[in-house]
Amino acid sequence: MSELPWSAIDTVLLDMDGTLLDLHFDNFFWLDYLHQRYAQQHGLTVSTARERLIPLLARHQGQLQWYCVEFWSEQLQLPIREMKREQAARIAPRPHALEFLQALQTAGKRVALVTNAHRHSLEIKLERVAMAPWLDAVISSHDYRQPKENQQFWQQLQQQFAFDPQRTLFVDDSLSVLRSAQRYGIGHLRCVATPDSQKPAKDCGEFADIGDFFGVCRQLEACLAETDEPSSPA
Ligand SMILES: [Mg+2]
């Protein structure tokens, strides 16, 4: 894992699910709880529900509607938003994620949360995990009607939250999203190898793994101490 050149970075864009928050909640919700509730609702066994749901979910992956609470509520005839609230106690930050946000603020970096999550899901997650005080902006790609996988997302983001791509760090657990950010010209890219605390590490492809946030915080502090040194009193 390579260290980040913190003095060459002034903006940090962070994904939410699988980056700041443990993806275990989403994996549990979509790959387990949803199947149980769909089976109950339609009078099916859980395995039949699974056989129907897996291809249906796969068909919409990577498209904006895949993240849309209303789309799935209608498709599946289930109250997705209420179901998420019922399971909200499972929403948790990844280890040291909040400390990382705090360290970024101390270091004077501009920080934005950039997610493909629907505003409804975002709302539930921001209620459960106190990330908002550390963020300069919270952006849902639904506001632009373009997922992060599309170049138009990045164009609109830059219009709303001006940043210098070369001096920007973007962290995400999705390789297709990282590739889209790379195509747009984001200078510093990092992947999350362990988005789900209950699963083994995944392949980060051509991207470097950010590693654990505790280590990243220490790097940031060290960088700050170096910058402070010349001006510190004797
Ligand atoms: Mg993610």
Residues whose N, C-alpha, C, O or C-beta is under 5 A from the ligand:
A	BS01	MG	D15 M16 D17 G18 T19 D173
